Amino acid sequence: MKKFAIIGGGQCGLHLAFGLLDRGHDVTLYNDRNPEQLLASRIQSTAFLFNRTLEMERRLGLNFWEHEAPLGEGMLVDFRDPGGKSMLSVAGRLHEKSGQALDQRTKFARWMQEFERRGGKLVIRTVSLDELEQVAAEHTLTFIAAGKGAVNALFERDAERSRHHTPPRQLAALLLRGPKLLGERPWPKADFRPLRFNFIMGVGEFFSLPFYTHTAGECRSFLFEARPGGPMDRFGDAADGQEMLAVARQVLREYAPDDAAHLEDAKLTDPNAWLKGAFTPTIRKPVGTLPSGRVVMGVGDTVCLNDPIAGQGANNASRMAEHLLQAISEAHGEGLDAAWVQSTFDAFWENSASYTSAFSNLLLEPPGEAAMEVLGAAARHREVADAFMACFETPRDFWPWIDDRDAARQFVARRVHDAA
Ligand SMILES: Cc1cc2nc3c(=O)[nH]c(=O)nc-3n(C[C@H](O)[C@H](O)[C@H](O)COP(=O)(O)OP(=O)(O)OC[C@H]3O[C@@H](n4cnc5c(N)ncnc54)[C@H](O)[C@@H]3O)c2cc1C
């Protein structure tokens, strides 16, 4: 049995904490808010998890909302011109890869309680850089899973792996309930319950997901991703969720008029069901060295922070937790030093996170020729659309065809041929 400390009780930290407990280790989790404070806080995210991530949570026995949270069964995507006219519409089903989106307040509060119930030690404290020395001295290895927390300053930006120097989007999100948002077929254009994506050329994007929160049950999230300084970048002055909802209605009327009716009589699920802000996607080096020379490891968003446009951050955080659990088991908990931290992270980067980052960055720009080849075919052939959407759960599967026109043609031909 080894002793591990984890700073941050979010998707990565909690996933790792439960996995280490399952393997018989002694685990202490530090989080800056207790479950009650978390339940009463503003939303931090609107994360949708793909089936592969849900499977990991099922294996850990953490799927408490399996039967309440509505399934996201596929994507209904419109690519629009700057005036909001749809130029291309694609509907693809996820089938057995359907996922779910759950309020992280709901989930992490319950998981923290469950962690203590299973024998983990939960300490409610904002761990400072100074305090890390003490924590690291008492544990075999300390993981920093602090999301976008200030403690990240310990980890150097990786200039080779980071593409951004400023936030690519201004974000604004809401959780809403309304008569035209819930149920199995809220968008008649799709014969399934969709993740609704709108890409508006030069303006930005918005995403609406089937969602679940403890405050209201089934609802839908709306995430607006405005190009900074562009015409959708107008949530900045909104003082609260009500004002944001008013702006959201205006944005839909202007840029997705056929979606605007969905917000009729829509209401916030609770006064805290909104967020806005911006951040710079950043890849950091995973080895943090304290003044004493002790090493801590950055994980999750702390080292792989991507724009949420591709819905990957929490999925990536869990993929990384799984990768680490495997690597720790293989090492029998021995030799978890700086070289081990670096090589374990490098292996994850090469096999997984580099594709996640590349895909997230790709969606921030207009689709290239290869992607258009596939999307054009996807608009005509359901099999191609389904195959495209299925790749979201493992972004590596988008390669090589997402940026290689010949490979894209082959990808389409194979799907169309198989379906014939
Ligand atoms: C608007 C929005 C939409 C998103 N949509 C999606 C999506 O659809 N799909 C998806 O997969 N991802 C999505 N994400 C990203 C996803 O939410 C994050 O990538 C994921 O939560 C990262 O997990 P993490 O454990 O690394 O960090 P977090 O989940 O952020 O957890 C970090 C925790 O550490 C705590 N903490 C910070 N500093 C300290 C400290 N010093 N001491 C103690 N505790 C500390 C924080 O309070 C927090 O609880 C979205 C993000 C945003 C902002």
The ligand as an SDF file (V2000), in Angstrom:
LIG
                    3D

 53 58  0  0  0  0  0  0  0  0999 V2000
  -18.2150   25.9820  -20.2450 C   0  0  0  0  0  0  0  0  0  0  0  0
  -17.4830   24.6750  -20.2210 C   0  0  0  0  0  0  0  0  0  0  0  0
  -18.0250   23.5770  -20.8890 C   0  0  0  0  0  0  0  0  0  0  0  0
  -17.3650   22.3370  -20.8830 C   0  0  0  0  0  0  0  0  0  0  0  0
  -17.8810   21.2930  -21.5660 N   0  0  0  0  0  0  0  0  0  0  0  0
  -17.2620   20.1080  -21.5660 C   0  0  0  0  0  0  0  0  0  0  0  0
  -17.8050   18.9540  -22.2300 C   0  0  0  0  0  0  0  0  0  0  0  0
  -18.8800   19.0210  -22.8600 O   0  0  0  0  0  0  0  0  0  0  0  0
  -17.1420   17.7720  -22.1360 N   0  0  0  0  0  0  0  0  0  0  0  0
  -15.9670   17.6490  -21.4510 C   0  0  0  0  0  0  0  0  0  0  0  0
  -15.4030   16.5620  -21.4020 O   0  0  0  0  0  0  0  0  0  0  0  0
  -15.4170   18.7230  -20.8240 N   0  0  0  0  0  0  0  0  0  0  0  0
  -16.0220   19.9280  -20.8510 C   0  0  0  0  0  0  0  0  0  0  0  0
  -15.4690   20.9840  -20.1860 N   0  0  0  0  0  0  0  0  0  0  0  0
  -14.1750   20.8330  -19.5020 C   0  0  0  0  0  0  0  0  0  0  0  0
  -14.2760   20.0920  -18.1680 C   0  0  0  0  0  0  0  0  0  0  0  0
  -15.2020   20.6750  -17.3030 O   0  0  0  0  0  0  0  0  0  0  0  0
  -12.8940   20.0960  -17.5180 C   0  0  0  0  0  0  0  0  0  0  0  0
  -11.9300   19.7610  -18.4740 O   0  0  0  0  0  0  0  0  0  0  0  0
  -12.8000   19.0810  -16.3820 C   0  0  0  0  0  0  0  0  0  0  0  0
  -13.6950   19.3900  -15.3600 O   0  0  0  0  0  0  0  0  0  0  0  0
  -11.3580   19.0570  -15.8680 C   0  0  0  0  0  0  0  0  0  0  0  0
  -11.2480   18.2020  -14.7720 O   0  0  0  0  0  0  0  0  0  0  0  0
  -10.0970   18.4780  -13.6800 P   0  0  0  0  0  0  0  0  0  0  0  0
  -10.2880   17.4700  -12.6210 O   0  0  0  0  0  0  0  0  0  0  0  0
   -8.7990   18.6030  -14.3490 O   0  0  0  0  0  0  0  0  0  0  0  0
  -10.4470   19.9370  -13.0980 O   0  0  0  0  0  0  0  0  0  0  0  0
  -11.7850   20.4390  -12.4070 P   0  0  0  0  0  0  0  0  0  0  0  0
  -12.9290   19.5570  -12.7320 O   0  0  0  0  0  0  0  0  0  0  0  0
  -11.8680   21.8910  -12.7340 O   0  0  0  0  0  0  0  0  0  0  0  0
  -11.5010   20.2700  -10.8520 O   0  0  0  0  0  0  0  0  0  0  0  0
  -10.5090   20.9830  -10.1740 C   0  0  0  0  0  0  0  0  0  0  0  0
  -10.8950   21.0600   -8.7010 C   0  0  0  0  0  0  0  0  0  0  0  0
   -9.7800   21.5110   -7.9310 O   0  0  0  0  0  0  0  0  0  0  0  0
  -10.2140   22.4460   -6.9760 C   0  0  0  0  0  0  0  0  0  0  0  0
   -9.0490   23.2560   -6.6190 N   0  0  0  0  0  0  0  0  0  0  0  0
   -8.4070   24.1780   -7.3830 C   0  0  0  0  0  0  0  0  0  0  0  0
   -7.3390   24.6670   -6.7430 N   0  0  0  0  0  0  0  0  0  0  0  0
   -7.2870   24.0330   -5.5400 C   0  0  0  0  0  0  0  0  0  0  0  0
   -6.3980   24.1180   -4.4340 C   0  0  0  0  0  0  0  0  0  0  0  0
   -5.3250   24.9360   -4.4380 N   0  0  0  0  0  0  0  0  0  0  0  0
   -6.6380   23.3510   -3.3460 N   0  0  0  0  0  0  0  0  0  0  0  0
   -7.7060   22.5140   -3.3060 C   0  0  0  0  0  0  0  0  0  0  0  0
   -8.5830   22.4050   -4.3350 N   0  0  0  0  0  0  0  0  0  0  0  0
   -8.3710   23.1510   -5.4400 C   0  0  0  0  0  0  0  0  0  0  0  0
  -11.3220   23.1820   -7.7320 C   0  0  0  0  0  0  0  0  0  0  0  0
  -12.1950   23.8830   -6.8750 O   0  0  0  0  0  0  0  0  0  0  0  0
  -12.0240   22.0320   -8.4320 C   0  0  0  0  0  0  0  0  0  0  0  0
  -12.9600   21.4330   -7.5730 O   0  0  0  0  0  0  0  0  0  0  0  0
  -16.1240   22.2300  -20.1980 C   0  0  0  0  0  0  0  0  0  0  0  0
  -15.5750   23.3370  -19.5340 C   0  0  0  0  0  0  0  0  0  0  0  0
  -16.2430   24.5430  -19.5540 C   0  0  0  0  0  0  0  0  0  0  0  0
  -15.6290   25.7270  -18.8390 C   0  0  0  0  0  0  0  0  0  0  0  0
  1  2  1  0
  2  3  1  0
  2 52  2  0
  3  4  2  0
  4  5  1  0
  4 50  1  0
  5  6  2  0
  6  7  1  0
  6 13  1  0
  7  8  2  0
  7  9  1  0
  9 10  1  0
 10 11  2  0
 10 12  1  0
 12 13  2  0
 13 14  1  0
 14 15  1  0
 14 50  1  0
 15 16  1  0
 16 17  1  0
 16 18  1  0
 18 19  1  0
 18 20  1  0
 20 21  1  0
 20 22  1  0
 22 23  1  0
 23 24  1  0
 24 25  2  0
 24 26  1  0
 24 27  1  0
 27 28  1  0
 28 29  2  0
 28 30  1  0
 28 31  1  0
 31 32  1  0
 32 33  1  0
 33 34  1  0
 33 48  1  0
 34 35  1  0
 35 36  1  0
 35 46  1  0
 36 37  1  0
 36 45  1  0
 37 38  2  0
 38 39  1  0
 39 40  1  0
 39 45  2  0
 40 41  1  0
 40 42  2  0
 42 43  1  0
 43 44  2  0
 44 45  1  0
 46 47  1  0
 46 48  1  0
 48 49  1  0
 50 51  2  0
 51 52  1  0
 52 53  1  0
M  END
$$$$
